[in-house]
Amino acid sequence: MTISSINKNKSNNRKAISFVELMICVIISALVLKIIFDFMSNTRNNYMYGVVNLQNLQDARLAINYLRSDFATACPMFTDPKEDSKNGFVNLQKARKQLFVTSKTNNDIKAELIQIHEHGLMFHKFVYGSFGDNPKVESVTYQYDKTSKTLTRTSDTKGTKVFNGIEDVKFALYTHEINPDVPILWVKISVHESANMYGSEKIGKPVELTTSISSSFINSSQNNKYWRYETGHQKL
Protein backbone atom coordinates (compact mmCIF):
# COMPACT_ATOMS: atom_id res chain seq x y z
CA MET A 1 0.00 0.00 0.00
CA THR A 2 1.39 3.31 -0.97
CA ILE A 3 1.74 6.36 1.29
CA SER A 4 -0.88 8.30 -0.70
CA SER A 5 -3.52 5.61 -0.22
CA ILE A 6 -2.88 5.50 3.52
CA ASN A 7 -3.35 9.28 3.82
CA LYS A 8 -6.55 9.01 1.77
CA ASN A 9 -8.00 6.40 4.11
CA LYS A 10 -7.21 8.55 7.14
CA SER A 11 -8.92 11.53 5.52
CA ASN A 12 -12.06 9.49 4.87
CA ASN A 13 -12.10 8.30 8.48
CA ARG A 14 -12.05 11.88 9.79
CA LYS A 15 -15.14 12.82 7.72
CA ALA A 16 -17.29 10.07 9.22
CA ILE A 17 -19.57 10.91 12.25
CA SER A 18 -20.30 8.27 14.84
CA PHE A 19 -23.74 7.65 16.42
CA VAL A 20 -22.48 8.88 19.81
CA GLU A 21 -21.26 12.15 18.34
CA LEU A 22 -24.60 12.60 16.57
CA MET A 23 -26.53 12.07 19.80
CA ILE A 24 -24.33 14.56 21.64
CA CYS A 25 -25.01 17.18 18.95
CA VAL A 26 -28.76 16.55 19.15
CA ILE A 27 -28.78 16.85 22.96
CA ILE A 28 -26.73 20.08 22.92
CA SER A 29 -29.02 21.55 20.27
CA ALA A 30 -32.09 20.62 22.30
CA LEU A 31 -30.64 22.22 25.44
CA VAL A 32 -29.82 25.42 23.56
CA LEU A 33 -33.34 25.58 22.11
CA LYS A 34 -34.86 24.99 25.56
CA ILE A 35 -32.79 27.79 27.09
CA ILE A 36 -33.85 30.18 24.32
CA PHE A 37 -37.51 29.17 24.69
CA ASP A 38 -37.46 29.57 28.50
CA PHE A 39 -35.83 32.97 28.19
CA MET A 40 -38.43 34.20 25.70
CA SER A 41 -41.29 32.73 27.77
CA ASN A 42 -40.07 34.37 31.00
CA THR A 43 -39.60 37.69 29.22
CA ARG A 44 -43.18 37.52 27.93
CA ASN A 45 -44.57 36.58 31.37
CA ASN A 46 -42.63 39.34 33.09
CA TYR A 47 -43.93 41.85 30.57
CA MET A 48 -47.54 40.73 31.14
CA TYR A 49 -46.98 40.76 34.90
CA GLY A 50 -45.61 44.29 34.76
CA VAL A 51 -48.58 45.59 32.76
CA VAL A 52 -51.11 44.16 35.24
CA ASN A 53 -49.19 45.57 38.18
CA LEU A 54 -49.12 48.98 36.53
CA GLN A 55 -52.90 48.93 36.20
CA ASN A 56 -53.29 47.98 39.86
CA LEU A 57 -50.81 50.64 40.88
CA GLN A 58 -52.83 53.25 38.98
CA ASP A 59 -55.97 52.12 40.81
CA ALA A 60 -54.18 52.40 44.16
CA ARG A 61 -52.96 55.91 43.36
CA LEU A 62 -56.45 56.91 42.26
CA ALA A 63 -57.82 55.57 45.56
CA ILE A 64 -55.27 57.68 47.46
CA ASN A 65 -56.38 60.76 45.51
CA TYR A 66 -60.03 60.10 46.36
CA LEU A 67 -59.17 59.61 50.03
CA ARG A 68 -57.22 62.85 50.16
CA SER A 69 -60.04 64.82 48.56
CA ASP A 70 -62.75 63.26 50.73
CA PHE A 71 -61.08 63.35 54.13
CA ALA A 72 -59.78 66.90 53.66
CA THR A 73 -63.37 68.09 54.27
CA ALA A 74 -64.43 65.29 56.63
CA CYS A 75 -66.59 66.08 59.64
CA PRO A 76 -68.91 64.35 62.11
CA MET A 77 -72.58 64.84 61.24
CA PHE A 78 -74.44 66.92 63.85
CA THR A 79 -78.10 67.69 63.80
CA ASP A 80 -79.19 71.17 64.86
CA PRO A 81 -78.88 71.16 68.70
CA LYS A 82 -81.82 73.55 68.92
CA GLU A 83 -84.09 70.70 67.90
CA ASP A 84 -83.45 69.08 71.29
CA SER A 85 -83.86 71.89 73.82
CA LYS A 86 -83.02 69.62 76.76
CA ASN A 87 -79.94 67.68 75.64
CA GLY A 88 -79.01 69.17 72.28
CA PHE A 89 -76.06 71.32 73.30
CA VAL A 90 -74.85 68.83 75.94
CA ASN A 91 -74.80 66.07 73.34
CA LEU A 92 -73.05 68.39 70.90
CA GLN A 93 -70.21 69.09 73.32
CA LYS A 94 -69.79 65.38 74.02
CA ALA A 95 -69.57 64.69 70.31
CA ARG A 96 -66.98 67.43 69.82
CA LYS A 97 -64.77 65.87 72.47
CA GLN A 98 -64.81 62.45 70.83
CA LEU A 99 -65.37 63.03 67.08
CA PHE A 100 -64.14 59.54 66.17
CA VAL A 101 -65.35 56.00 66.63
CA THR A 102 -62.88 53.12 66.35
CA SER A 103 -63.14 49.42 67.04
CA LYS A 104 -61.99 50.11 70.62
CA THR A 105 -64.50 52.82 71.51
CA ASN A 106 -68.19 52.83 72.24
CA ASN A 107 -70.44 55.39 70.63
CA ASP A 108 -73.31 56.42 72.91
CA ILE A 109 -73.51 59.94 71.44
CA LYS A 110 -76.45 61.04 69.31
CA ALA A 111 -74.36 62.04 66.34
CA GLU A 112 -72.84 60.28 63.34
CA LEU A 113 -69.17 60.37 64.24
CA ILE A 114 -66.26 59.47 62.01
CA GLN A 115 -65.80 55.70 62.04
CA ILE A 116 -62.31 54.34 61.48
CA HIS A 117 -61.63 50.62 61.35
CA GLU A 118 -58.63 48.65 60.15
CA HIS A 119 -60.14 47.93 56.74
CA GLY A 120 -62.89 50.52 56.46
CA LEU A 121 -63.94 54.16 56.85
CA MET A 122 -67.28 55.89 57.27
CA PHE A 123 -67.69 59.64 57.60
CA HIS A 124 -69.48 62.70 56.29
CA LYS A 125 -67.91 65.48 54.29
CA PHE A 126 -69.05 68.96 53.41
CA VAL A 127 -70.60 69.41 49.98
CA TYR A 128 -68.75 72.03 47.96
CA GLY A 129 -70.83 75.12 47.37
CA SER A 130 -73.09 74.50 50.34
CA PHE A 131 -73.54 77.54 52.59
CA GLY A 132 -75.91 78.79 55.27
CA ASP A 133 -76.62 78.01 58.89
CA ASN A 134 -77.12 74.33 58.14
CA PRO A 135 -74.60 73.32 55.46
CA LYS A 136 -75.13 70.11 53.52
CA VAL A 137 -73.00 67.05 54.07
CA GLU A 138 -72.82 63.72 52.24
CA SER A 139 -71.92 60.27 53.50
CA VAL A 140 -68.76 58.58 52.23
CA THR A 141 -67.64 55.02 52.97
CA TYR A 142 -64.56 53.01 52.06
CA GLN A 143 -64.60 49.24 52.51
CA TYR A 144 -61.92 46.70 51.62
CA ASP A 145 -62.79 43.16 50.52
CA LYS A 146 -59.85 40.76 50.80
CA THR A 147 -61.57 38.00 48.81
CA SER A 148 -62.03 40.09 45.66
CA LYS A 149 -59.02 42.32 46.47
CA THR A 150 -61.05 45.45 45.90
CA LEU A 151 -61.47 48.73 47.74
CA THR A 152 -64.96 50.15 47.26
CA ARG A 153 -65.86 53.82 47.70
CA THR A 154 -69.53 54.72 48.10
CA SER A 155 -70.90 58.26 48.27
CA ASP A 156 -74.29 59.96 48.01
CA THR A 157 -73.37 61.94 44.88
CA LYS A 158 -70.98 59.74 42.88
CA GLY A 159 -72.36 56.31 43.71
CA THR A 160 -69.91 53.40 43.85
CA LYS A 161 -66.31 53.38 42.68
CA VAL A 162 -64.30 50.14 42.79
CA PHE A 163 -60.49 50.04 42.92
CA ASN A 164 -59.12 46.66 41.78
CA GLY A 165 -55.96 44.67 42.39
CA ILE A 166 -55.55 45.80 46.01
CA GLU A 167 -53.64 43.28 48.11
CA ASP A 168 -54.34 44.92 51.46
CA VAL A 169 -55.67 48.16 52.98
CA LYS A 170 -55.16 49.51 56.48
CA PHE A 171 -56.57 52.64 58.12
CA ALA A 172 -55.43 54.05 61.44
CA LEU A 173 -55.83 57.25 63.45
CA TYR A 174 -52.84 58.87 65.13
CA THR A 175 -51.41 62.18 66.29
CA HIS A 176 -47.88 63.39 65.70
CA GLU A 177 -45.71 64.25 68.67
CA ILE A 178 -44.94 67.66 67.14
CA ASN A 179 -48.62 68.63 67.23
CA PRO A 180 -50.64 66.12 69.30
CA ASP A 181 -53.83 68.22 68.97
CA VAL A 182 -54.20 67.44 65.27
CA PRO A 183 -55.74 64.01 64.52
CA ILE A 184 -54.36 62.43 61.35
CA LEU A 185 -55.70 59.59 59.24
CA TRP A 186 -52.98 57.13 58.16
CA VAL A 187 -53.63 54.99 55.09
CA LYS A 188 -51.60 52.11 53.66
CA ILE A 189 -52.53 50.40 50.38
CA SER A 190 -50.58 47.35 49.20
CA VAL A 191 -50.55 46.34 45.55
CA HIS A 192 -49.43 42.88 44.39
CA GLU A 193 -50.74 40.80 41.50
CA SER A 194 -50.49 37.11 42.46
CA ALA A 195 -52.83 35.54 39.92
CA ASN A 196 -52.54 31.85 39.16
CA MET A 197 -51.94 32.62 35.48
CA TYR A 198 -48.29 33.30 36.34
CA GLY A 199 -47.83 29.91 37.96
CA SER A 200 -46.70 31.22 41.34
CA GLU A 201 -47.95 33.48 44.08
CA LYS A 202 -44.42 34.44 45.13
CA ILE A 203 -43.57 36.62 42.15
CA GLY A 204 -42.27 39.94 43.39
CA LYS A 205 -43.18 41.78 46.58
CA PRO A 206 -46.16 44.05 47.33
CA VAL A 207 -45.73 47.75 46.63
CA GLU A 208 -46.97 49.87 49.54
CA LEU A 209 -48.47 53.32 49.13
CA THR A 210 -48.92 55.29 52.34
CA THR A 211 -50.31 58.73 53.06
CA SER A 212 -51.36 60.84 56.02
CA ILE A 213 -54.43 63.09 55.76
CA SER A 214 -55.87 65.70 58.08
CA SER A 215 -59.11 67.68 57.97
CA SER A 216 -59.18 71.39 58.77
CA PHE A 217 -62.82 71.07 59.84
CA ILE A 218 -61.98 68.34 62.36
CA ASN A 219 -59.04 70.33 63.70
CA SER A 220 -61.13 73.47 64.06
CA SER A 221 -63.97 71.64 65.78
CA GLN A 222 -61.65 69.92 68.24
CA ASN A 223 -59.26 72.74 69.08
CA ASN A 224 -61.36 75.92 68.87
CA LYS A 225 -63.48 75.31 71.95
CA TYR A 226 -64.61 78.93 72.07
CA TRP A 227 -66.56 78.32 68.87
CA ARG A 228 -69.97 77.11 70.04
CA TYR A 229 -70.76 75.35 66.77
CA GLU A 230 -74.46 75.97 67.20
CA THR A 231 -75.44 75.10 63.65
CA GLY A 232 -76.17 71.57 62.52
CA HIS A 233 -75.83 69.79 59.21
CA GLN A 234 -78.24 68.75 56.53
CA LYS A 235 -77.86 65.41 54.82
CA LEU A 236 -77.63 65.64 51.09
Rosetta silent file (secondary structure, phi, psi, omega in degrees, C-alpha in Angstrom):
SEQUENCE: MTISSINKNKSNNRKAISFVELMICVIISALVLKIIFDFMSNTRNNYMYGVVNLQNLQDARLAINYLRSDFATACPMFTDPKEDSKNGFVNLQKARKQLFVTSKTNNDIKAELIQIHEHGLMFHKFVYGSFGDNPKVESVTYQYDKTSKTLTRTSDTKGTKVFNGIEDVKFALYTHEINPDVPILWVKISVHESANMYGSEKIGKPVELTTSISSSFINSSQNNKYWRYETGHQKL
SCORE:     score description
SCORE:     0.000 S_00000001
   1 L     0.000  132.555 -176.670    0.000    0.000    0.000 S_00000001
   2 L   -81.522  165.499  179.983    1.393    3.312   -0.973 S_00000001
   3 H   -64.465  -37.371 -179.056    1.737    6.362    1.293 S_00000001
   4 H   -65.565  -36.779  179.717   -0.881    8.305   -0.703 S_00000001
   5 H   -70.586  -35.581  177.743   -3.523    5.613   -0.216 S_00000001
   6 H   -63.878  -45.409  178.700   -2.885    5.497    3.519 S_00000001
   7 H   -62.595  -34.230  179.976   -3.350    9.282    3.825 S_00000001
   8 H   -68.092  -39.757  179.274   -6.554    9.011    1.765 S_00000001
   9 H   -65.978  -39.214  177.689   -8.004    6.402    4.111 S_00000001
  10 H   -63.782  -38.979  178.873   -7.207    8.554    7.142 S_00000001
  11 H   -65.454  -38.944  178.270   -8.921   11.526    5.519 S_00000001
  12 H   -66.377  -36.776  178.757  -12.057    9.487    4.873 S_00000001
  13 H   -64.748  -35.694 -179.635  -12.102    8.303    8.482 S_00000001
  14 H   -67.410  -32.601 -177.609  -12.054   11.884    9.790 S_00000001
  15 H   -75.423  -18.885 -178.458  -15.140   12.822    7.723 S_00000001
  16 L   -76.578  143.436  178.988  -17.288   10.068    9.224 S_00000001
  17 L  -115.319  127.110 -178.886  -19.571   10.912   12.246 S_00000001
  18 L   -79.343  165.491  179.530  -20.297    8.272   14.836 S_00000001
  19 H   -64.443  -37.431  179.746  -23.742    7.655   16.421 S_00000001
  20 H   -64.954  -44.055  178.557  -22.484    8.882   19.812 S_00000001
  21 H   -63.614  -37.685  178.534  -21.264   12.148   18.341 S_00000001
  22 H   -63.839  -43.570 -179.880  -24.599   12.595   16.566 S_00000001
  23 H   -64.915  -39.147  177.940  -26.531   12.068   19.796 S_00000001
  24 H   -62.438  -41.661  178.036  -24.326   14.560   21.639 S_00000001
  25 H   -63.726  -40.785  179.954  -25.009   17.177   18.953 S_00000001
  26 H   -65.307  -43.647 -179.627  -28.755   16.554   19.154 S_00000001
  27 H   -63.379  -44.872  179.644  -28.777   16.852   22.962 S_00000001
  28 H   -62.596  -41.525  179.106  -26.731   20.075   22.917 S_00000001
  29 H   -64.007  -40.249  178.803  -29.022   21.554   20.268 S_00000001
  30 H   -64.630  -40.910  178.983  -32.090   20.620   22.302 S_00000001
  31 H   -64.289  -41.853  179.168  -30.641   22.221   25.439 S_00000001
  32 H   -63.703  -43.341  178.619  -29.822   25.417   23.563 S_00000001
  33 H   -64.239  -37.884  178.791  -33.340   25.584   22.106 S_00000001
  34 H   -65.250  -41.891  178.955  -34.862   24.987   25.558 S_00000001
  35 H   -62.372  -42.759  179.184  -32.787   27.793   27.093 S_00000001
  36 H   -65.307  -42.364  179.707  -33.855   30.178   24.324 S_00000001
  37 H   -64.380  -44.600  179.011  -37.510   29.165   24.690 S_00000001
  38 H   -62.352  -40.343  179.493  -37.459   29.570   28.497 S_00000001
  39 H   -63.195  -45.360 -179.814  -35.832   32.975   28.193 S_00000001
  40 H   -67.803  -37.275  179.397  -38.430   34.202   25.704 S_00000001
  41 H   -66.328  -44.285  179.082  -41.289   32.733   27.767 S_00000001
  42 H   -64.760  -38.205  178.255  -40.065   34.369   31.001 S_00000001
  43 H   -63.214  -41.226  178.914  -39.598   37.687   29.219 S_00000001
  44 H   -65.918  -44.524  179.970  -43.175   37.517   27.934 S_00000001
  45 H   -64.080  -41.033  178.804  -44.572   36.576   31.371 S_00000001
  46 H   -65.319  -35.860  177.057  -42.631   39.339   33.087 S_00000001
  47 H   -65.071  -46.954  178.984  -43.934   41.850   30.566 S_00000001
  48 H   -62.470  -41.555 -179.786  -47.536   40.730   31.144 S_00000001
  49 H   -62.608  -39.481  179.764  -46.983   40.756   34.902 S_00000001
  50 H   -67.545  -36.513  179.451  -45.609   44.287   34.755 S_00000001
  51 H   -65.759  -44.404  179.603  -48.585   45.590   32.764 S_00000001
  52 H   -64.127  -42.316  178.039  -51.113   44.162   35.241 S_00000001
  53 H   -61.918  -37.874  179.350  -49.188   45.571   38.180 S_00000001
  54 H   -63.331  -40.712  177.983  -49.120   48.976   36.530 S_00000001
  55 H   -63.673  -43.098  178.607  -52.898   48.931   36.200 S_00000001
  56 H   -65.562  -38.883  178.927  -53.286   47.975   39.864 S_00000001
  57 H   -63.866  -38.296  176.892  -50.806   50.641   40.883 S_00000001
  58 H   -64.279  -39.047  177.127  -52.827   53.245   38.976 S_00000001
  59 H   -64.544  -41.372  179.879  -55.974   52.123   40.812 S_00000001
  60 H   -64.771  -41.437  178.404  -54.182   52.397   44.163 S_00000001
  61 H   -65.888  -38.135  177.651  -52.955   55.907   43.355 S_00000001
  62 H   -64.903  -38.743  177.194  -56.447   56.907   42.264 S_00000001
  63 H   -62.952  -40.443  177.207  -57.821   55.567   45.563 S_00000001
  64 H   -61.650  -41.778  179.437  -55.267   57.684   47.463 S_00000001
  65 H   -63.009  -42.488  177.496  -56.381   60.761   45.512 S_00000001
  66 H   -62.079  -45.025 -179.358  -60.031   60.100   46.363 S_00000001
  67 H   -61.448  -43.203  178.806  -59.175   59.612   50.031 S_00000001
  68 H   -61.369  -44.991 -179.063  -57.220   62.853   50.164 S_00000001
  69 H   -66.241  -41.429 -177.172  -60.045   64.817   48.562 S_00000001
  70 H   -70.468  -50.824 -172.505  -62.748   63.259   50.732 S_00000001
  71 H   -74.429  -17.651  178.385  -61.076   63.352   54.125 S_00000001
  72 L   -63.232  -24.588  178.395  -59.785   66.901   53.664 S_00000001
  73 L  -118.298   23.572 -177.693  -63.372   68.092   54.274 S_00000001
  74 E   -70.225  150.188  179.266  -64.431   65.289   56.628 S_00000001
  75 E  -160.181  154.032  168.842  -66.593   66.082   59.643 S_00000001
  76 L   -73.082  149.847 -177.302  -68.907   64.352   62.112 S_00000001
  77 E   -94.329  112.653  178.080  -72.579   64.843   61.241 S_00000001
  78 L  -107.070  137.278  168.915  -74.445   66.919   63.850 S_00000001
  79 L   -82.467  164.097 -179.097  -78.100   67.693   63.801 S_00000001
  80 L   -62.813  117.233 -177.572  -79.187   71.171   64.861 S_00000001
  81 H   -62.313  -19.641  179.744  -78.880   71.160   68.697 S_00000001
  82 H   -68.499  -19.364  179.274  -81.818   73.552   68.922 S_00000001
  83 H   -69.984  -21.344  176.999  -84.095   70.697   67.898 S_00000001
  84 L  -120.125   90.665 -174.253  -83.455   69.083   71.292 S_00000001
  85 L   -64.407  -22.649 -176.312  -83.859   71.885   73.820 S_00000001
  86 L   -87.969  -47.959 -174.134  -83.023   69.619   76.756 S_00000001
  87 L  -121.060    3.714 -173.982  -79.938   67.679   75.641 S_00000001
  88 H   -58.473  -52.378 -177.065  -79.015   69.167   72.281 S_00000001
  89 H   -75.247  -31.479  175.987  -76.061   71.315   73.302 S_00000001
  90 H   -64.721  -44.763  178.731  -74.850   68.827   75.937 S_00000001
  91 H   -64.787  -35.904  179.237  -74.802   66.072   73.345 S_00000001
  92 H   -63.240  -44.191  179.926  -73.047   68.394   70.900 S_00000001
  93 H   -66.577  -36.519  175.607  -70.206   69.095   73.321 S_00000001
  94 H   -62.518  -43.216 -179.753  -69.791   65.376   74.023 S_00000001
  95 H   -64.376  -38.236 -179.465  -69.570   64.694   70.308 S_00000001
  96 H   -67.365  -27.456  179.310  -66.981   67.433   69.819 S_00000001
  97 H   -77.305  -26.667 -176.469  -64.766   65.867   72.474 S_00000001
  98 H  -101.264  -55.989  176.268  -64.809   62.454   70.832 S_00000001
  99 L    66.735  -39.642 -173.297  -65.366   63.032   67.083 S_00000001
 100 E  -116.223  152.896  171.499  -64.139   59.538   66.166 S_00000001
 101 E  -126.916  125.184  176.138  -65.353   55.998   66.633 S_00000001
 102 E  -118.971 -178.576  179.838  -62.882   53.124   66.348 S_00000001
 103 L   -68.686  -11.866 -177.078  -63.138   49.423   67.038 S_00000001
 104 L  -106.936    4.983 -178.823  -61.987   50.110   70.618 S_00000001
 105 L  -122.497  154.212  177.064  -64.495   52.822   71.509 S_00000001
 106 L  -104.995  136.994 -179.008  -68.192   52.827   72.244 S_00000001
 107 L  -107.472  101.260  175.500  -70.444   55.386   70.626 S_00000001
 108 L  -111.874   22.022 -178.459  -73.307   56.423   72.909 S_00000001
 109 L  -101.368  139.249 -179.341  -73.512   59.941   71.438 S_00000001
 110 L   -81.689   68.617  176.759  -76.452   61.038   69.312 S_00000001
 111 L  -160.293  153.926  179.291  -74.356   62.038   66.341 S_00000001
 112 E   -91.887   93.161 -177.112  -72.838   60.280   63.344 S_00000001
 113 L   -79.162  173.005 -179.660  -69.171   60.370   64.244 S_00000001
 114 E   -80.131  120.382 -177.098  -66.260   59.469   62.014 S_00000001
 115 E  -100.140  125.111  179.985  -65.803   55.699   62.039 S_00000001
 116 E  -126.293  118.920  176.301  -62.315   54.339   61.475 S_00000001
 117 E  -123.673  171.173 -174.681  -61.627   50.616   61.354 S_00000001
 118 L   -60.233  -37.186 -177.071  -58.630   48.654   60.151 S_00000001
 119 L  -121.561   19.219 -178.837  -60.142   47.932   56.735 S_00000001
 120 E  -159.909  157.029  177.815  -62.894   50.523   56.460 S_00000001
 121 E  -134.189  148.949  172.290  -63.937   54.157   56.848 S_00000001
 122 E  -149.994  121.661 -178.554  -67.282   55.886   57.268 S_00000001
 123 E  -158.616  172.267  173.427  -67.688   59.640   57.597 S_00000001
 124 E  -109.003  153.421  175.484  -69.483   62.703   56.285 S_00000001
 125 E  -137.202  152.228 -179.939  -67.906   65.483   54.294 S_00000001
 126 E   -68.293  141.340  176.830  -69.046   68.961   53.407 S_00000001
 127 L   -84.899  127.642 -179.520  -70.597   69.408   49.983 S_00000001
 128 L   -61.863  135.080  179.585  -68.752   72.028   47.956 S_00000001
 129 L    87.295    4.618  179.942  -70.826   75.120   47.369 S_00000001
 130 L   -95.676  122.960 -178.081  -73.092   74.497   50.337 S_00000001
 131 L  -128.298  179.848  177.005  -73.541   77.540   52.593 S_00000001
 132 L   107.424 -179.011 -178.435  -75.910   78.791   55.269 S_00000001
 133 L   -68.635  -28.831  179.826  -76.616   78.009   58.888 S_00000001
 134 L  -123.966   80.273 -176.926  -77.123   74.335   58.143 S_00000001
 135 L   -64.660  154.624 -178.387  -74.599   73.320   55.462 S_00000001
 136 E   -86.452  142.880  176.225  -75.133   70.108   53.522 S_00000001
 137 E  -130.296  154.235  176.585  -72.996   67.046   54.069 S_00000001
 138 E  -124.414  150.798 -179.190  -72.819   63.725   52.238 S_00000001
 139 E   -84.491  137.855  177.703  -71.922   60.270   53.503 S_00000001
 140 E  -132.774  132.655  177.133  -68.755   58.583   52.234 S_00000001
 141 E  -129.989  145.802  172.288  -67.639   55.018   52.974 S_00000001
 142 E  -125.810  128.849 -179.356  -64.557   53.006   52.062 S_00000001
 143 E  -138.131  130.485 -179.468  -64.603   49.238   52.506 S_00000001
 144 E  -100.807  134.639  177.686  -61.917   46.703   51.622 S_00000001
 145 E  -115.824  111.288 -176.139  -62.786   43.161   50.524 S_00000001
 146 L   -69.346  -31.185 -178.440  -59.848   40.764   50.799 S_00000001
 147 L   -63.780  -49.023 -179.924  -61.571   38.001   48.812 S_00000001
 148 L   -90.487   -5.522 -179.037  -62.030   40.089   45.664 S_00000001
 149 L    54.425   50.566 -179.865  -59.019   42.316   46.469 S_00000001
 150 E  -130.005  146.402  171.422  -61.055   45.451   45.900 S_00000001
 151 E  -111.594  121.717 -174.733  -61.475   48.734   47.743 S_00000001
 152 E  -110.234  128.022  175.686  -64.962   50.154   47.256 S_00000001
 153 E  -106.582  130.956  178.607  -65.865   53.815   47.695 S_00000001
 154 E  -127.884  129.934  178.669  -69.535   54.719   48.104 S_00000001
 155 E  -138.221  164.142 -178.434  -70.902   58.258   48.273 S_00000001
 156 L   -71.174  -28.949 -174.937  -74.285   59.957   48.007 S_00000001
 157 L   -98.201  -36.999 -174.004  -73.366   61.939   44.885 S_00000001
 158 L  -107.055    6.337  177.194  -70.982   59.739   42.885 S_00000001
 159 E    68.342 -136.079 -174.391  -72.362   56.312   43.708 S_00000001
 160 E  -111.128  134.476  175.436  -69.911   53.401   43.845 S_00000001
 161 E  -127.964  126.086 -175.942  -66.308   53.377   42.681 S_00000001
 162 E  -110.238  129.503  176.321  -64.298   50.139   42.794 S_00000001
 163 E  -106.922  121.509 -171.875  -60.488   50.040   42.921 S_00000001
 164 L   -98.928  165.904  174.799  -59.123   46.663   41.779 S_00000001
 165 L    69.107   28.144 -178.621  -55.958   44.672   42.393 S_00000001
 166 E   -94.340  118.716 -178.666  -55.548   45.803   46.015 S_00000001
 167 E   -75.334  -37.570  179.979  -53.635   43.282   48.111 S_00000001
 168 E  -162.868  152.874  177.778  -54.339   44.923   51.458 S_00000001
 169 E  -138.235  135.755  176.614  -55.671   48.158   52.982 S_00000001
 170 E  -136.573  134.670  175.915  -55.158   49.514   56.481 S_00000001
 171 E  -118.296  142.861  177.826  -56.571   52.645   58.117 S_00000001
 172 E  -152.744  153.100  178.438  -55.430   54.052   61.441 S_00000001
 173 E  -111.274  132.361  179.654  -55.827   57.253   63.454 S_00000001
 174 E  -150.257  169.231  172.916  -52.844   58.866   65.130 S_00000001
 175 E  -127.751  142.050 -179.419  -51.413   62.184   66.294 S_00000001
 176 L   -83.197  145.703 -178.144  -47.883   63.388   65.698 S_00000001
 177 L   -65.135  -23.717  178.164  -45.710   64.254   68.666 S_00000001
 178 L   -68.506  -39.130  179.348  -44.945   67.661   67.141 S_00000001
 179 L  -140.030   82.407 -175.401  -48.621   68.625   67.233 S_00000001
 180 L   -68.786   -8.357 -179.689  -50.642   66.122   69.301 S_00000001
 181 L   -86.329   -3.565 -178.060  -53.828   68.220   68.970 S_00000001
 182 L  -108.392  107.677  176.537  -54.199   67.441   65.269 S_00000001
 183 E   -72.270  138.240 -175.514  -55.737   64.008   64.518 S_00000001
 184 E  -128.652  135.937  174.958  -54.364   62.430   61.349 S_00000001
 185 E   -90.089  124.455  177.108  -55.697   59.590   59.237 S_00000001
 186 E  -104.681  131.509 -176.558  -52.982   57.129   58.163 S_00000001
 187 E  -127.530  134.277  172.825  -53.630   54.987   55.086 S_00000001
 188 E  -129.546  125.099  177.859  -51.603   52.105   53.662 S_00000001
 189 E  -120.309  124.072  179.100  -52.534   50.400   50.376 S_00000001
 190 E  -104.025  135.987 -179.137  -50.579   47.350   49.200 S_00000001
 191 E  -121.637  126.079  178.339  -50.549   46.336   45.547 S_00000001
 192 L  -161.923  115.643  178.444  -49.428   42.876   44.392 S_00000001
 193 L   -86.281  114.181 -179.683  -50.738   40.796   41.496 S_00000001
 194 L  -124.592   45.271 -177.629  -50.494   37.112   42.460 S_00000001
 195 L   -69.740  151.781 -178.387  -52.833   35.542   39.917 S_00000001
 196 H   -68.151  -16.630 -178.757  -52.543   31.849   39.162 S_00000001
 197 H   -63.024  -18.580  179.429  -51.938   32.624   35.483 S_00000001
 198 H   -93.885   -2.713  174.482  -48.289   33.297   36.341 S_00000001
 199 L    84.093   -7.473 -178.946  -47.835   29.913   37.962 S_00000001
 200 L  -156.346  145.776  177.360  -46.701   31.223   41.338 S_00000001
 201 L   -98.298   10.495 -177.345  -47.954   33.483   44.078 S_00000001
 202 L  -111.805   17.955  179.495  -44.423   34.440   45.133 S_00000001
 203 L   -78.346  117.984  176.522  -43.567   36.620   42.151 S_00000001
 204 L    70.863 -178.089  178.113  -42.268   39.940   43.387 S_00000001
 205 L  -124.511  152.370  179.826  -43.181   41.778   46.582 S_00000001
 206 L   -62.638  142.063  173.546  -46.161   44.051   47.328 S_00000001
 207 E   -94.336  127.798 -176.376  -45.731   47.754   46.630 S_00000001
 208 E  -106.696  127.896  174.325  -46.973   49.866   49.544 S_00000001
 209 E  -110.357  124.653  179.724  -48.470   53.319   49.129 S_00000001
 210 E  -125.156  150.972  177.269  -48.918   55.294   52.344 S_00000001
 211 E  -154.357  155.227  175.930  -50.312   58.729   53.058 S_00000001
 212 E  -122.054  132.391 -173.666  -51.360   60.844   56.018 S_00000001
 213 E  -131.051  137.712  175.425  -54.429   63.086   55.760 S_00000001
 214 L  -125.089  158.640  179.017  -55.874   65.699   58.083 S_00000001
 215 L  -118.400  126.331  179.439  -59.114   67.680   57.969 S_00000001
 216 H   -65.799  -29.714  179.426  -59.180   71.389   58.775 S_00000001
 217 H   -70.282  -39.880  176.908  -62.817   71.067   59.845 S_00000001
 218 H   -65.575  -44.393 -179.780  -61.984   68.339   62.357 S_00000001
 219 H   -61.759  -43.130 -179.139  -59.038   70.328   63.698 S_00000001
 220 H   -65.882  -42.668 -178.838  -61.126   73.473   64.064 S_00000001
 221 H   -65.941  -34.458 -176.560  -63.973   71.641   65.784 S_00000001
 222 H   -83.001  -35.333 -171.124  -61.648   69.920   68.240 S_00000001
 223 H  -100.206  -25.901 -179.970  -59.257   72.745   69.084 S_00000001
 224 L   -94.015   76.812 -175.099  -61.362   75.916   68.870 S_00000001
 225 L   -69.099  -20.740  179.624  -63.480   75.314   71.947 S_00000001
 226 L   -71.009  -19.633  178.026  -64.609   78.934   72.073 S_00000001
 227 L   -79.311  117.489 -172.712  -66.561   78.320   68.873 S_00000001
 228 L   -73.041  -22.658  178.015  -69.974   77.112   70.038 S_00000001
 229 L    54.323   55.261 -173.176  -70.755   75.354   66.772 S_00000001
 230 L   -86.177   -0.854  177.333  -74.462   75.966   67.200 S_00000001
 231 L   -99.011  148.922  177.720  -75.441   75.097   63.652 S_00000001
 232 L  -102.411 -169.762 -178.389  -76.175   71.568   62.520 S_00000001
 233 L  -116.486  157.566  172.378  -75.826   69.793   59.208 S_00000001
 234 E  -113.778  132.381  175.215  -78.240   68.755   56.525 S_00000001
 235 E   -73.918  141.258 -178.740  -77.859   65.407   54.823 S_00000001
 236 L   -66.728    0.000    0.000  -77.629   65.644   51.085 S_00000001
